[in-house]
Amino acid sequence: MIRDISIAGIILLLSTGAAATSNAVRKLTLPWVREPLPAAPAAEPTPATAVEGATTMSAPAASDAAKPGTIKIDAVLEHLSAGSAKFVDAREEREFVEGHLLGAINLPSSAIYKNIERVLGAAAPVDKIIVYCGGGDCEASHHVADALRRDFGFSDVVIYENGWAEVMSSGRFNEHFATGTEP
Protein backbone atom coordinates (compact mmCIF):
# COMPACT_ATOMS: atom_id res chain seq x y z
CA MET A 1 0.00 0.00 0.00
CA ILE A 2 2.74 2.49 0.96
CA ARG A 3 4.67 1.44 -2.14
CA ASP A 4 1.63 2.22 -4.37
CA ILE A 5 1.17 5.66 -2.78
CA SER A 6 4.91 6.38 -3.23
CA ILE A 7 4.76 5.42 -6.92
CA ALA A 8 1.67 7.60 -7.41
CA GLY A 9 3.46 10.52 -5.72
CA ILE A 10 6.53 10.10 -7.94
CA ILE A 11 4.34 9.99 -11.07
CA LEU A 12 2.53 13.13 -9.91
CA LEU A 13 5.81 14.99 -9.33
CA LEU A 14 7.25 13.91 -12.69
CA SER A 15 4.13 14.89 -14.63
CA THR A 16 3.95 18.27 -12.86
CA GLY A 17 7.61 18.90 -13.72
CA ALA A 18 7.03 17.93 -17.36
CA ALA A 19 4.02 20.26 -17.59
CA ALA A 20 5.94 23.17 -16.03
CA THR A 21 8.89 22.61 -18.38
CA SER A 22 6.63 22.37 -21.42
CA ASN A 23 4.86 25.59 -20.45
CA ALA A 24 8.16 27.40 -19.86
CA VAL A 25 9.47 26.69 -23.38
CA ARG A 26 6.28 27.80 -25.21
CA LYS A 27 6.26 31.09 -27.12
CA LEU A 28 3.11 32.13 -25.28
CA THR A 29 3.05 30.54 -21.84
CA LEU A 30 -0.25 29.50 -20.34
CA PRO A 31 -1.15 31.06 -16.98
CA TRP A 32 -1.19 28.75 -13.97
CA VAL A 33 -4.43 30.33 -12.79
CA ARG A 34 -7.02 31.35 -15.35
CA GLU A 35 -8.19 34.96 -15.12
CA PRO A 36 -11.96 35.50 -15.24
CA LEU A 37 -13.32 36.97 -18.46
CA PRO A 38 -14.35 40.62 -18.24
CA ALA A 39 -18.09 41.15 -18.06
CA ALA A 40 -19.77 42.26 -21.27
CA PRO A 41 -20.65 45.94 -21.27
CA ALA A 42 -24.23 46.61 -20.28
CA ALA A 43 -26.56 47.87 -22.99
CA GLU A 44 -27.67 51.48 -22.85
CA PRO A 45 -30.89 51.75 -20.87
CA THR A 46 -33.84 53.03 -22.82
CA PRO A 47 -36.21 55.54 -21.27
CA ALA A 48 -39.59 54.14 -20.24
CA THR A 49 -41.46 57.18 -21.53
CA ALA A 50 -40.61 59.98 -23.91
CA VAL A 51 -40.92 63.60 -22.94
CA GLU A 52 -43.90 65.13 -24.74
CA GLY A 53 -42.87 67.38 -27.60
CA ALA A 54 -39.27 66.14 -27.63
CA THR A 55 -37.86 64.82 -30.85
CA THR A 56 -36.77 61.23 -30.64
CA MET A 57 -34.38 59.39 -32.85
CA SER A 58 -35.22 55.85 -33.69
CA ALA A 59 -32.73 53.20 -32.70
CA PRO A 60 -31.00 51.32 -35.49
CA ALA A 61 -32.72 48.16 -36.62
CA ALA A 62 -31.49 45.03 -34.88
CA SER A 63 -30.01 43.79 -38.15
CA ASP A 64 -27.97 47.02 -38.59
CA ALA A 65 -26.19 47.04 -35.23
CA ALA A 66 -23.78 44.34 -34.13
CA LYS A 67 -24.23 42.79 -30.70
CA PRO A 68 -21.29 43.26 -28.33
CA GLY A 69 -18.51 40.88 -29.28
CA THR A 70 -19.77 40.48 -32.85
CA ILE A 71 -19.07 42.15 -36.16
CA LYS A 72 -21.17 42.76 -39.29
CA ILE A 73 -20.39 42.29 -42.99
CA ASP A 74 -19.30 45.89 -43.76
CA ALA A 75 -16.73 45.90 -40.95
CA VAL A 76 -15.51 42.44 -41.98
CA LEU A 77 -14.95 43.68 -45.54
CA GLU A 78 -13.11 46.77 -44.25
CA HIS A 79 -10.74 44.62 -42.17
CA LEU A 80 -10.20 42.23 -45.11
CA SER A 81 -9.35 45.10 -47.46
CA ALA A 82 -7.11 46.90 -44.96
CA GLY A 83 -5.45 43.74 -43.62
CA SER A 84 -6.14 45.08 -40.13
CA ALA A 85 -7.32 41.81 -38.57
CA LYS A 86 -6.48 38.12 -38.50
CA PHE A 87 -9.31 35.83 -39.57
CA VAL A 88 -9.87 32.46 -37.90
CA ASP A 89 -12.12 29.92 -39.62
CA ALA A 90 -13.68 27.66 -36.98
CA ARG A 91 -15.14 25.20 -39.49
CA GLU A 92 -13.78 21.70 -40.05
CA GLU A 93 -10.76 21.30 -42.32
CA ARG A 94 -12.71 19.76 -45.23
CA GLU A 95 -15.02 22.83 -45.28
CA PHE A 96 -12.02 25.17 -45.05
CA VAL A 97 -10.35 23.48 -48.04
CA GLU A 98 -13.53 23.89 -50.12
CA GLY A 99 -13.43 27.66 -49.54
CA HIS A 100 -12.46 30.28 -46.97
CA LEU A 101 -11.56 33.94 -46.61
CA LEU A 102 -8.17 34.73 -48.09
CA GLY A 103 -5.50 34.55 -45.38
CA ALA A 104 -7.79 32.89 -42.83
CA ILE A 105 -6.30 30.46 -40.34
CA ASN A 106 -8.18 27.19 -39.93
CA LEU A 107 -8.79 26.37 -36.26
CA PRO A 108 -11.58 23.77 -36.17
CA SER A 109 -13.65 23.98 -33.00
CA SER A 110 -13.35 20.21 -32.66
CA ALA A 111 -9.55 20.44 -32.40
CA ILE A 112 -8.72 23.85 -30.92
CA TYR A 113 -5.88 22.77 -28.66
CA LYS A 114 -4.39 20.38 -31.21
CA ASN A 115 -4.16 23.15 -33.84
CA ILE A 116 -3.66 26.30 -31.73
CA GLU A 117 -0.07 26.71 -32.94
CA ARG A 118 -1.51 27.80 -36.30
CA VAL A 119 -2.92 30.89 -34.61
CA LEU A 120 -0.09 31.44 -32.13
CA GLY A 121 2.41 31.41 -35.01
CA ALA A 122 0.47 33.99 -37.03
CA ALA A 123 -1.06 36.34 -34.46
CA ALA A 124 -0.11 38.12 -31.26
CA PRO A 125 -2.50 38.31 -28.29
CA VAL A 126 -3.06 42.03 -29.01
CA ASP A 127 -4.05 41.52 -32.68
CA LYS A 128 -7.66 41.92 -33.73
CA ILE A 129 -9.05 38.45 -34.36
CA ILE A 130 -12.28 37.84 -36.27
CA VAL A 131 -13.64 34.30 -35.89
CA TYR A 132 -16.24 32.89 -38.25
CA CYS A 133 -17.89 29.54 -38.91
CA GLY A 134 -20.83 28.40 -41.04
CA GLY A 135 -23.15 31.14 -39.78
CA GLY A 136 -26.72 30.80 -38.64
CA ASP A 137 -26.98 28.27 -35.81
CA CYS A 138 -23.28 27.36 -35.96
CA GLU A 139 -21.67 27.67 -32.51
CA ALA A 140 -18.11 26.75 -33.57
CA SER A 141 -17.00 30.38 -33.77
CA HIS A 142 -18.23 30.99 -30.21
CA HIS A 143 -16.25 28.00 -28.87
CA VAL A 144 -13.07 29.09 -30.66
CA ALA A 145 -13.44 32.76 -29.65
CA ASP A 146 -14.00 31.79 -26.00
CA ALA A 147 -10.90 29.57 -26.01
CA LEU A 148 -8.76 32.28 -27.63
CA ARG A 149 -9.81 34.79 -24.97
CA ARG A 150 -9.84 32.50 -21.95
CA ASP A 151 -7.00 30.06 -22.57
CA PHE A 152 -4.60 31.94 -24.83
CA GLY A 153 -4.92 35.56 -23.69
CA PHE A 154 -6.21 37.17 -26.91
CA SER A 155 -7.87 40.42 -25.92
CA ASP A 156 -9.54 41.67 -29.14
CA VAL A 157 -11.62 38.76 -30.43
CA VAL A 158 -14.95 39.27 -32.22
CA ILE A 159 -17.30 36.87 -33.95
CA TYR A 160 -18.68 37.24 -37.45
CA GLU A 161 -21.95 35.46 -36.64
CA ASN A 162 -23.38 35.39 -40.16
CA GLY A 163 -20.15 33.70 -41.23
CA TRP A 164 -19.67 31.53 -44.25
CA ALA A 165 -23.38 31.49 -45.16
CA GLU A 166 -23.30 35.27 -45.71
CA VAL A 167 -19.92 35.13 -47.44
CA MET A 168 -21.36 32.75 -50.02
CA SER A 169 -24.73 34.46 -50.45
CA SER A 170 -23.66 38.12 -50.49
CA GLY A 171 -21.41 38.08 -53.55
CA ARG A 172 -19.29 40.79 -51.87
CA PHE A 173 -16.28 38.60 -51.01
CA ASN A 174 -15.11 37.56 -54.49
CA GLU A 175 -11.66 39.14 -54.20
CA HIS A 176 -11.24 37.75 -50.68
CA PHE A 177 -12.07 34.12 -51.45
CA ALA A 178 -9.60 31.21 -51.45
CA THR A 179 -9.76 27.44 -51.80
CA GLY A 180 -7.37 24.67 -50.77
CA THR A 181 -4.76 25.14 -48.11
CA GLU A 182 -2.37 28.04 -47.96
CA PRO A 183 1.33 27.71 -47.11
Order of alpha helices (4+ residues) and beta strands (2+ residues): alpha-alpha-beta-alpha-beta-beta-alpha-beta-alpha-beta-alpha-beta
